[in-house]
Amino acid sequence: MKYKHFDDIEPNHRMDFIMLYFAACRSLRELEAAIRRTNNGYLTCRQAWLLRRIQHKLTQMVALWKKQSL
């Protein structure tokens, strides 16, 4: 999967940050469920750590957004 660099992303004024946060959380939850299905209901320590890391980064993004919007 190829990701765009942060500086190469054009602004999009049709998106709402709150909507994007919840969509990312849903995708993360679906990813966790898919991984659990392939591992008979379990996550390896590494998989759990990576999923928590992504969730933590989302939380940090929200905190920064709320700080800037005040």
Secondary structure, DSSP 8 states (H G I E B T S, - for coil): -----GGG----TT--HHHHHHHHHHHHHHHHHHHHHHTTT---HHHHHHHHHHHHHHHHHHHHHHHHH-
